[in-house]
Amino acid sequence: FLSTQLFELFYLNLECCSIGLATIPDVSRMISNSRIKTLNLNKNYFTDFGAKCIAEQLPGSLLESLSLQENCITSYGAADLAHALEHSNLITLDLSLNNITNPGASALAQVIIQSKLKALYLHCNLISFKGLCEILNRIPESSIEELEFHHNPLTEELNSYLIRLETLNFQSCSLSLRAMGTIVDSLSLNTKVIDFSENELKFEGPVLYPNSYFHKANSKGTTNSDLNQLTEIYLNNQSTIKLENFDCSKLTHAKFGYIRGLELLPKFRFIYLDLSSPEPLPKINHICTSDLTYLNLSERSNLTTAFSSLPKALINSKIEKLYLKNCRIKSKFLKKLLNAISKRHVKELDLEGNFIGDKGVECLALHIPNWPITYLNLGKNKLTNKSLEFLSRSVPISELQHLDLAENLFGRDSNFLIQILNTSNLKSINLKKTNGTAEVRPEFFFALFTRPTLSKVNLSGAKVLHFEETQLDYLTQKYSLTFLEPGKCLEPPKNSELIDLVLGGARSNLGKILALISPRIKKLSLNHTNDPRVLEFLSGTLVFSQMWRLSLRHGETSQYSIELLCQSLKYSNLRYLDLSSTRLSYYSVSVIAQSLESSRIACLDLSGNNGTSKGVECIAEALPYSSLTCLSLNYSSITSKEAIVLANSLPYCQLAYLYLGKNYIGYGGAHAFSEAIPRSHLLELGIQENPIGDIGAYIICTQLPKSKITRLNASWEQRVDKYQIPYSYREQEYYNISYKGSLVWSVNEYELKFAFKNEF
């Protein structure tokens, strides 16, 4: 249909559309038979086979931008795409959030010179320093202008390949202090942006100057002006900066941890300044805020004493985003701060985890209508119903769209909260663990679903879910609602556009209400639901709903509710189903397994169910005919017998992620997995805390280089008897004790510790 009816289309977004191995060949043919220039195929999990099908259609096509994020593509798929780049018109290629390793990066590096690529995105893969160097070596001869590489496992060997780049982004790249220093030594005079945030190290000393960190104390001729073009620098919140050795006059964006030489801070004209850190803040007298639009001082518990002049500093500022989370701010300091902030600029304000109380909210409510504020966080401030009264007067006449009131102490009277919902234009509201909210007046719950703008609601832990039948009948007449029998389809309110809903401890009469609005919900979490009838009411509406994620973790289910759910899976859009710890029986698991063949479920979590162990055979039989790419069976009492059956089905299915932690899988199961791994599509395998023993771990290790696995985690306990212990230990009575062994495998990390060898 797409290839014949959408010939004139130039942009097509097929993100998260359950395009599996059976569908991707037809979709890929559309590339060469249409005029599409931009194609988005993110989150479809069609693995390397899908990448190969797409690569075959790229030569001669008009496609200029291709996004393949989160599709379980490995180096094999990247190599297929690389071979097609030379004869394609692609300008932008996004392969982020996949499992590409060094061979895939090498294949891409070989063709980027001949290709037309200008932007290449490879963040969140498994490429090490070696693969990065192969790409960077060819950048000077290529047309590449943008390269994103953050969240990859780089090592300390990174060196002077970065001379030509103006922007360096190395977030979460596992860099050591030595690696950072090596990068700094290789920077050029044109470097403008450096991002080392989220690397687990502590920087100390005059950093970010070539030869200034590693030079000897008696060396002469070292200057601190080599990076005078630097405009942005981002370090983690544990880093130490000496401003007296910092001479970057053009610096406008900065994220620092601990700062020395704060008397020099006013000379910098910051636009973006992030000083969030759990470390105490040194005393600050003044900073230049004339151009400041973003300021983050979160986690600084001594803010009011160390930076008491903050309100004065913000009087003439253009601050738009202000984050003061967990700073122990009280109402008096807040009042001074609010009076100093400009009325024309504030858009986001975060005051979570402070002590502002109702008095602080009263002062804040007077300013909200005069600001263009869209985000307000007042969580964990011990607010009462008085705060809701103040907000009910100001929120409706403001531009507020996102309101966070989590973990406060609101009473049972929900009049003011209902007034806020009915008269405002809120898009999201967080009422997590707000004790007492609407416990008696369920009109509040209906107010959530009659707002045309509200798209995300979090009510987990809130006491809003106990309805009396008499109250429900009253609301049914008031809102002209009709409840049908369980399992039948219901027509939702036309003005409800709820996207994300989080609840906990739902009751059956709430299930009737959810059945009315579920066709408008995309993600629904009903954890700790104690009544299986909630699922019965929801099952019938899944057929016409947009819901793609459903979580019932730690809830109650019945055989009848599971049957209704499985009947609707065939026609629903559900791709993620979480039924962990829901006391599923063997019959329920077998029914779920039978429904996998005709459903679109890609991720299934059945952990923590006693019936799962007996139902593994049913699941194994259904795997080759299903769309499952991720299966979690932790805490399911699975033994080697069931593990062998599951392992035998792996070569014939598209399962990429398998988690079997904390079961009873022994040597027999480990042997079966070792034989199946090289022939399977598995990328991750978790068998931690299983009694596979040293021998079981060793035979799995021998097969890992032949497989596609990029991550494996295993651990076990092994008992050592008297005769296995050296004579010197026997006198200390160390025998008959369990010793732990572990196996950790990734592309750039390999570690095997035997239980016996590790201890003796």
C-alpha positions in Angstrom: 0.0 0.0 0.0 2.8 2.5 1.0 4.8 1.9 -2.2 1.8 2.4 -4.5 -0.4 5.0 -2.8 2.3 7.3 -1.3 4.4 7.9 -4.4 4.4 11.7 -4.1 5.4 11.6 -0.4 8.7 13.3 0.6 8.7 12.6 4.4 7.6 9.4 6.1 7.7 8.6 9.8 7.3 4.9 10.7 8.8 5.1 14.2 7.6 2.3 16.6 5.4 0.6 14.0 6.2 -3.0 14.8 8.0 -3.5 11.4 9.5 -6.9 11.8 11.4 -9.3 9.7 8.3 -10.2 7.6 7.4 -6.6 6.8 10.7 -4.9 6.4 11.4 -6.2 2.8 8.2 -4.6 1.6 8.9 -1.4 3.4 12.4 -1.2 2.0 11.2 -1.5 -1.6 9.3 1.7 -1.1 12.7 3.6 -0.8 13.6 3.0 -4.5 10.0 3.2 -5.8 9.1 6.6 -4.3 10.3 10.2 -3.9 10.8 10.0 -0.2 13.8 12.1 1.0 13.4 11.6 4.8 12.6 8.3 6.4 12.3 7.5 10.1 12.4 3.8 11.0 13.4 4.1 14.7 12.4 1.5 17.3 11.2 -1.3 15.0 13.8 -3.9 16.0 14.2 -5.5 12.6 17.9 -6.4 13.3 20.6 -6.8 10.7 18.2 -8.4 8.2 16.2 -5.2 8.0 19.4 -3.1 7.6 20.5 -5.4 4.7 17.1 -5.0 3.0 17.3 -1.2 3.3 20.9 -1.2 2.0 19.9 -3.0 -1.1 17.4 -0.3 -2.0 19.6 2.8 -1.3 21.7 2.9 -4.5 19.9 5.1 -7.0 17.2 6.3 -4.5 16.3 9.9 -3.7 16.6 9.3 0.1 18.7 12.0 1.8 18.0 11.4 5.5 17.7 7.9 7.1 17.2 7.3 10.9 17.6 3.7 12.2 17.8 4.3 16.0 17.2 1.4 18.3 16.8 -1.4 15.8 19.2 -4.0 17.3 21.6 -3.4 14.4 25.1 -4.8 14.8 28.3 -4.5 12.8 27.0 -6.8 10.2 24.1 -4.5 9.4 26.3 -1.4 9.6 28.7 -3.0 7.0 25.8 -3.7 4.6 24.7 0.0 4.9 28.3 1.1 4.4 28.6 -0.7 1.1 25.5 1.1 -0.2 26.5 4.6 0.9 29.0 5.1 -2.0 26.2 4.9 -4.6 23.5 6.6 -2.5 22.4 10.2 -2.0 22.3 10.0 1.8 23.4 13.2 3.6 22.3 12.2 7.1 22.6 8.7 8.7 21.5 8.0 12.3 22.6 4.6 13.7 22.4 5.6 17.4 21.2 3.3 20.2 22.2 0.1 18.4 24.9 -2.5 19.0 27.5 -1.5 16.5 31.1 -2.4 17.4 34.5 -1.6 15.9 34.1 -3.7 12.7 31.0 -1.7 11.8 32.8 1.6 12.5 35.7 0.4 10.3 33.3 -0.4 7.4 31.7 3.1 7.7 35.1 4.7 7.8 36.1 3.1 4.5 33.3 4.7 2.5 32.7 8.1 4.1 35.2 9.7 1.8 33.3 8.5 -1.4 29.9 9.2 0.1 27.9 12.4 0.4 27.4 12.1 4.1 27.5 15.3 6.1 26.1 14.1 9.4 26.8 10.7 11.1 25.3 9.8 14.5 26.7 6.9 16.3 26.1 7.7 20.0 25.1 4.9 22.4 26.8 2.1 20.6 29.7 -0.2 21.5 32.5 1.4 19.5 35.9 1.8 21.3 38.8 4.1 20.6 40.1 2.0 17.8 36.9 2.3 15.8 36.6 6.1 16.5 40.2 6.6 15.2 39.4 4.9 11.9 36.5 7.3 11.3 38.4 10.4 12.5 41.4 9.6 10.2 39.2 10.0 7.2 37.2 13.1 8.3 39.6 15.6 6.7 39.1 14.1 3.3 35.3 13.6 3.7 32.3 16.0 3.7 31.4 15.1 7.3 30.3 18.2 9.3 28.6 16.6 12.3 29.7 13.5 14.2 28.1 12.4 17.4 29.9 9.8 19.4 28.9 10.2 23.1 28.0 7.3 25.3 30.5 4.9 23.7 33.1 2.9 25.7 36.2 5.0 24.8 39.5 4.2 26.6 42.5 6.2 27.7 44.2 5.8 24.3 42.3 8.7 22.8 44.8 11.3 21.5 45.5 13.9 18.9 43.0 12.7 16.3 40.7 15.5 17.5 42.7 18.5 16.2 40.3 19.5 13.5 37.1 19.3 15.4 35.5 22.4 16.9 32.9 20.6 19.1 33.9 17.7 21.4 31.1 15.7 23.0 32.3 12.9 25.2 29.4 12.4 27.6 29.5 9.0 29.5 32.4 7.7 27.5 34.2 6.0 30.5 37.2 8.4 30.1 39.8 8.4 32.8 41.7 11.5 34.0 44.7 10.6 31.8 42.4 10.2 28.8 40.9 13.7 29.4 44.4 15.2 29.7 45.5 13.6 26.5 42.5 15.0 24.7 43.2 18.4 26.1 46.8 18.2 24.8 45.5 17.6 21.3 43.1 20.4 21.0 43.4 23.1 18.4 43.0 26.9 18.7 39.6 26.6 17.0 38.1 24.4 19.7 34.9 26.0 21.0 32.9 23.3 22.8 34.1 20.6 25.2 31.7 18.2 26.9 33.2 15.8 29.5 30.1 15.6 31.7 28.9 12.3 33.1 32.4 10.7 33.2 33.1 9.1 36.5 36.2 10.9 37.6 37.3 13.9 39.7 39.2 16.6 37.9 41.6 18.8 39.9 43.9 21.6 38.9 44.1 24.1 36.0 42.4 22.0 33.3 41.6 22.5 29.7 44.9 24.0 28.7 47.4 22.2 26.6 50.5 21.2 28.6 49.2 22.9 31.7 48.0 19.8 33.6 50.9 17.5 33.0 53.8 20.0 32.8 56.3 20.1 35.6 56.2 22.9 38.2 59.5 24.3 37.1 58.7 24.4 33.4 58.6 27.8 31.7 57.0 29.1 28.7 53.6 27.4 29.2 50.8 29.8 28.4 47.1 29.6 29.3 45.8 31.4 26.2 45.8 28.4 23.8 42.0 28.0 24.0 41.0 31.6 23.8 38.2 30.6 21.4 36.5 28.3 23.9 32.9 29.2 24.4 31.4 26.1 26.1 32.7 23.6 28.7 30.8 20.9 30.5 32.4 18.9 33.4 30.8 16.5 35.9 29.7 17.8 39.3 32.8 16.4 41.1 35.3 18.3 39.0 37.5 21.1 40.5 38.2 24.3 38.5 40.8 26.9 39.3 39.5 30.1 37.8 42.8 32.0 38.5 44.3 29.8 35.7 41.3 30.2 33.4 41.6 32.9 30.7 38.8 32.2 28.3 37.2 35.5 27.8 34.6 34.2 25.3 33.3 31.5 27.6 29.4 31.7 27.8 28.2 28.1 28.7 29.7 26.2 31.6 29.0 23.3 33.9 31.4 23.1 36.8 31.6 21.2 40.1 33.8 22.6 42.8 35.3 26.0 42.0 38.3 27.8 43.3 39.1 31.4 42.8 35.4 32.6 42.9 36.5 36.2 43.2 37.2 36.0 39.4 33.7 34.7 38.6 32.2 38.1 37.8 34.6 38.6 34.8 32.7 35.9 32.8 29.5 36.8 31.1 27.7 33.5 31.3 24.5 32.7 29.3 24.3 29.1 30.7 25.8 28.3 34.2 25.4 24.9 35.9 26.9 24.7 39.4 24.8 21.8 40.7 26.7 19.5 43.0 26.3 17.8 46.3 29.4 19.5 47.5 29.0 22.6 49.7 29.1 25.8 47.6 32.0 28.2 48.4 31.0 31.7 49.3 30.0 33.8 46.3 29.8 37.5 46.5 28.7 38.4 42.9 28.3 37.0 39.4 27.6 38.8 36.2 24.0 38.0 35.3 23.2 40.5 32.6 23.2 37.8 29.8 22.3 34.8 32.1 19.3 32.8 30.9 20.0 29.4 32.6 21.1 28.9 36.2 21.3 25.6 38.1 22.3 25.5 41.7 20.6 22.3 42.7 21.8 20.1 45.5 23.7 23.0 47.1 22.4 22.7 50.7 24.2 25.8 51.9 23.0 28.0 49.1 21.2 30.6 51.3 24.4 31.2 53.4 27.1 30.8 50.7 25.2 32.9 48.1 23.0 35.1 50.1 23.3 37.9 47.4 21.6 35.7 44.8 18.4 37.8 44.8 20.3 41.0 44.2 22.4 39.4 41.4 19.2 38.4 39.5 17.5 41.8 39.6 18.6 42.8 36.1 19.0 39.4 34.6 17.2 37.7 31.8 16.9 34.4 33.6 14.5 32.0 31.8 15.3 28.7 33.6 16.1 28.5 37.3 16.7 25.2 39.1 17.1 25.3 42.9 16.3 21.7 43.8 17.2 20.5 47.4 18.8 23.8 48.4 16.9 24.1 51.8 15.3 27.3 50.7 12.7 28.9 53.1 9.8 31.2 52.4 11.7 34.4 53.3 14.6 33.8 50.9 12.1 32.7 48.2 10.2 35.9 48.6 13.3 38.0 48.0 14.2 35.8 45.0 10.8 36.1 43.4 10.7 39.9 43.7 14.1 40.1 42.0 13.3 37.9 39.0 12.2 39.7 35.8 8.6 39.4 35.0 9.1 39.0 31.3 11.5 36.0 31.0 11.0 33.2 33.6 9.8 30.0 31.9 10.9 27.2 34.1 11.2 27.1 37.9 12.2 24.1 40.0 11.9 24.3 43.8 11.6 20.6 44.7 12.8 19.4 48.0 12.9 22.8 49.9 11.1 24.2 52.9 9.0 27.0 51.2 5.7 25.8 52.8 2.3 27.4 52.2 3.7 30.9 52.7 6.2 30.5 49.9 3.4 29.2 47.6 1.3 32.2 48.5 4.0 34.5 47.4 4.7 32.5 44.3 1.1 32.5 43.3 1.1 36.3 43.1 3.9 36.2 40.5 2.8 33.3 38.3 0.2 35.3 36.3 2.8 37.9 35.3 5.4 35.4 34.0 5.5 33.3 30.8 6.2 30.3 33.0 5.4 26.9 31.5 7.1 24.5 34.1 6.8 24.6 37.9 8.0 21.9 40.3 6.9 22.2 43.9 7.4 18.5 44.9 8.5 17.5 48.4 7.8 20.8 50.1 5.2 19.5 52.6 2.5 21.6 51.1 -1.1 21.5 52.4 -4.5 22.3 50.9 -3.8 26.0 51.4 -1.2 25.9 48.7 -3.8 24.4 46.3 -6.1 27.3 47.2 -3.4 29.8 46.2 -2.6 28.0 43.0 -6.2 27.7 42.0 -6.4 31.5 41.8 -3.2 32.0 39.7 -2.7 28.9 37.5 -5.9 29.3 35.4 -4.8 32.8 34.3 -1.2 31.8 33.7 0.6 30.0 30.8 1.6 27.0 33.0 1.6 23.7 31.2 3.6 21.3 33.5 2.9 21.2 37.2 4.7 18.9 39.7 3.1 18.5 43.1 4.5 15.1 44.1 5.0 13.9 47.7 3.1 16.7 49.4 0.4 16.6 52.2 -2.8 17.6 50.5 -6.0 16.8 52.4 -9.1 14.9 51.3 -10.9 18.0 50.0 -10.1 18.1 46.3 -12.2 21.2 45.4 -9.2 23.4 44.6 -7.4 20.7 42.7 -10.5 20.1 40.5 -10.7 23.8 40.0 -7.1 23.9 38.8 -7.7 21.1 36.3 -11.0 22.4 35.0 -9.9 26.0 34.4 -6.2 25.6 33.3 -4.4 24.5 30.2 -2.1 22.0 31.9 -0.5 19.3 29.7 1.0 17.2 32.5 0.5 16.9 36.3 2.4 14.8 38.8 0.5 13.9 42.0 2.7 11.0 43.0 2.2 10.0 46.7 0.1 13.0 47.4 -1.6 11.7 50.5 -5.4 12.1 50.7 -6.0 13.7 47.3 -9.6 13.1 46.2 -10.0 10.1 48.4 -13.6 11.0 49.1 -14.5 13.1 46.0 -13.9 11.0 42.8 -15.0 14.0 40.7 -11.3 14.8 40.6 -10.6 11.6 38.7 -13.2 12.5 36.0 -11.7 16.0 35.8 -8.5 14.5 34.7 -10.1 12.9 31.6 -12.3 15.8 30.5 -9.4 18.2 29.9 -8.6 18.4 26.2 -5.0 19.5 26.8 -4.0 17.0 29.5 -1.6 14.4 28.1 0.4 13.0 31.1 -0.8 12.1 34.6 1.1 10.4 37.4 -1.0 9.2 40.3 1.1 6.4 41.6 0.8 6.1 45.3 -2.0 8.8 45.5 -5.1 7.9 47.4 -7.5 8.6 44.6 -8.7 5.1 43.7 -11.4 4.1 46.3 -14.9 4.7 44.9 -18.2 3.8 46.5 -20.8 2.4 44.1 -23.2 5.1 45.0 -20.7 7.8 44.1 -20.0 6.0 40.9 -23.7 6.0 40.0 -23.9 9.7 40.7 -20.9 10.4 38.4 -22.3 8.2 35.7 -25.5 10.3 35.5 -23.6 13.6 35.9 -21.2 12.9 33.0 -23.6 10.8 30.9 -21.4 7.7 31.0 -22.5 4.2 30.4 -20.7 1.1 31.5 -21.0 -2.1 29.5 -20.2 -5.6 30.4 -16.5 -6.6 30.8 -14.7 -7.3 27.6 -17.0 -5.2 25.3 -15.7 -2.1 23.4 -16.7 1.3 24.7 -16.7 4.7 22.9 -14.2 7.1 24.6 -15.0 10.8 25.3 -14.0 12.8 22.2 -12.2 15.5 24.1 -9.9 13.2 26.0 -6.3 13.0 24.7 -4.5 11.4 27.6 -1.2 9.8 26.5 0.6 8.6 29.7 -1.1 7.5 32.9 0.5 6.0 35.9 -1.7 4.5 38.7 -1.3 2.1 41.5 -3.7 -0.1 43.5 -6.6 0.2 41.1 -10.0 -1.2 42.0 -12.6 -2.8 39.7 -14.9 0.3 39.5 -11.9 2.3 38.4 -11.5 -0.3 35.6 -14.9 0.8 34.3 -13.7 4.3 34.1 -10.4 3.4 32.5 -12.3 1.4 29.9 -14.0 4.6 28.7 -10.8 6.6 28.3 -8.2 3.8 27.5 -8.5 4.3 23.7 -6.8 7.7 24.2 -4.0 6.3 26.4 -0.6 5.3 24.9 1.2 4.2 28.0 -0.6 2.8 31.1 1.0 1.6 34.3 -1.4 -0.1 36.8 1.1 -1.5 39.2 -0.1 -3.1 42.4 -3.6 -3.6 41.1 -5.5 -5.8 43.6 -8.6 -6.6 41.5 -8.3 -8.7 38.3 -11.5 -7.1 37.0 -9.6 -4.0 36.1 -7.9 -6.0 33.4 -11.2 -7.4 32.2 -12.6 -4.0 31.6 -9.5 -2.8 29.8 -9.1 -5.8 27.5 -12.0 -5.0 25.3 -10.9 -1.5 24.5 -7.4 -2.4 23.5 -8.7 -3.2 20.0 -9.5 0.4 19.2 -6.9 2.0 21.4 -3.5 3.6 20.6 -1.9 2.0 23.7 1.5 0.4 23.0 2.8 -0.1 26.5 0.9 -1.8 29.4 2.3 -2.6 32.8 0.5 -4.6 35.5 3.5 -5.4 37.7 2.7 -6.8 41.2 -1.0 -6.9 40.4 -3.7 -9.6 40.5 -4.9 -11.4 37.4 -7.3 -14.3 36.8 -7.5 -16.8 34.0 -10.6 -15.1 32.6 -8.9 -11.7 32.5 -5.8 -13.2 30.8 -8.0 -14.9 28.2 -9.8 -11.6 27.4 -6.4 -9.8 27.2 -5.0 -12.4 24.8 -8.0 -12.2 22.6 -7.6 -8.5 22.1 -3.8 -8.7 21.5 -4.4 -10.0 18.0 -6.0 -6.7 17.0 -4.2 -4.3 19.4 -1.1 -2.1 19.0 0.5 -3.3 22.2 4.3 -3.8 21.8 5.4 -3.9 25.4 3.6 -6.0 28.0 4.7 -6.3 31.6 3.0 -9.0 33.7 5.8 -9.6 36.2 4.8 -10.8 39.7 1.1 -11.1 38.8 0.7 -14.8 40.1 0.2 -16.2 36.6 -0.7 -19.9 36.5 0.6 -22.4 34.0 -2.7 -22.2 32.0 -2.4 -18.4 31.8 1.2 -18.6 30.6 0.2 -21.1 27.9 -2.6 -18.8 26.7 -0.1 -15.9 26.5 2.3 -18.0 24.6 -0.4 -19.0 22.0 -1.3 -15.4 21.5 2.3 -14.4 20.7 2.1 -15.8 17.1 -0.7 -13.4 16.1 0.2 -10.3 18.2 2.7 -7.5 17.8 4.3 -7.9 21.2 8.0 -7.2 20.9 8.9 -7.0 24.7 7.4 -9.4 27.2 8.2 -9.5 30.9 6.9 -12.6 32.9 9.3 -12.5 35.7 8.4 -13.5 39.2 5.6 -15.9 38.3 5.6 -19.5 39.5 3.6 -20.7 36.5 6.3 -19.4 34.1 8.6 -22.4 34.7 6.1 -24.9 33.5 5.0 -22.6 30.7 8.5 -22.2 29.2 7.9 -25.0 26.8 4.9 -23.3 25.4 6.8 -20.0 25.1 9.7 -21.8 23.4 7.3 -23.3 20.8 5.8 -19.9 20.0 9.1 -18.0 19.7 9.9 -18.9 16.1 6.5 -17.5 15.0 6.4 -14.4 17.1 7.7 -10.8 16.9 9.5 -11.0 20.3 12.9 -9.4 20.5 13.1 -9.1 24.3 12.0 -11.7 26.9 12.5 -11.4 30.6 12.0 -14.5 32.8 13.8 -13.6 36.0 12.8 -15.1 39.4 10.7 -17.8 37.6 12.1 -21.0 39.2 13.4 -22.2 35.8 15.6 -25.2 35.9 18.1 -26.7 33.4 15.3 -28.8 31.9 13.3 -25.7 30.9 16.5 -23.8 29.9 17.5 -26.5 27.4 14.1 -26.3 25.7 14.4 -22.5 25.5 18.0 -22.6 24.2 17.0 -25.0 21.4 14.5 -22.5 20.0 16.9 -19.5 20.0 18.5 -20.2 16.5 15.0 -20.1 14.9 13.6 -16.9 16.4 14.6 -13.1 16.4 15.1 -12.8 20.1 17.9 -10.3 20.8 17.6 -9.8 24.6 17.1 -12.7 27.0 17.1 -12.3 30.8 17.0 -15.4 33.1 18.5 -14.1 36.3 18.0 -15.7 39.7 16.7 -19.0 38.6 18.0 -22.6 39.0 19.8 -23.1 35.8 22.8 -25.5 36.2 25.5 -27.0 34.0 23.0 -28.6 31.6 21.3 -25.3 30.8 24.7 -23.6 30.4 25.8 -26.2 28.0 22.6 -25.8 25.9 23.1 -22.1 25.7 26.8 -22.4 24.7 25.7 -24.5 21.7 22.8 -22.2 20.7 24.6 -18.8 21.2 26.7 -18.9 18.0 23.6 -19.7 15.8 21.2 -17.2 17.5 20.6 -13.4 17.1 21.2 -12.8 20.8 22.8 -9.5 21.7 22.4 -9.6 25.5 22.1 -12.6 27.9 21.6 -12.3 31.6 22.0 -15.5 33.7 23.3 -14.0 36.9 22.7 -15.8 40.2 22.2 -19.2 38.6 24.2 -22.4 39.7 25.9 -22.9 36.4 29.3 -23.4 38.2 32.8 -22.8 36.9 32.6 -25.4 34.2 29.3 -24.0 32.9 30.8 -20.5 32.7 33.9 -21.7 30.9 32.0 -23.5 28.1 29.9 -20.4 27.6 33.0 -18.3 27.4 34.5 -20.4 24.6 31.5 -19.7 22.4 31.2 -15.9 23.0 33.7 -14.8 20.3 31.7 -16.8 17.7 28.4 -15.1 18.6 26.8 -11.7 18.2 26.5 -11.2 21.9 27.7 -7.7 23.1 26.8 -8.0 26.8 26.6 -11.0 29.1 26.3 -11.1 32.8 26.6 -14.3 34.9 27.3 -15.1 38.5 27.0 -18.2 40.6 27.8 -19.8 43.9 29.8 -23.0 44.2 30.3 -25.1 47.3 33.8 -26.2 48.0 34.2 -29.4 50.0 37.0 -30.4 52.4 39.2 -32.1 49.9 39.3 -29.2 47.4 40.7 -26.8 50.0 44.5 -26.5 50.4 45.8 -28.1 53.6 46.7 -24.7 55.1 43.0 -23.6 55.0 41.6 -26.8 56.4 42.8 -26.0 59.9 40.8 -22.8 59.8 37.7 -24.7 58.9 37.0 -22.9 55.7 35.4 -25.8 54.0 31.7 -26.5 53.1 31.3 -22.8 52.3 29.8 -21.3 49.1 32.1 -19.1 47.1 31.0 -16.8 44.3 32.2 -16.7 40.7 31.3 -14.2 38.0 31.5 -13.8 34.3 31.3 -10.3 32.6 31.5 -10.0 28.9 31.3 -7.1 26.6 33.0 -6.0 23.4 35.7 -4.1 25.2 35.7 -5.9 28.6 36.2 -9.5 29.5 36.5 -10.9 33.0 36.0 -14.5 34.3 36.5 -15.2 37.9 36.2 -18.9 38.9 34.7 -19.5 42.4 37.5 -21.9 43.3 40.4 -20.0 41.9 39.1 -16.7 43.2 39.2 -17.8 46.8 42.3 -20.0 46.9 
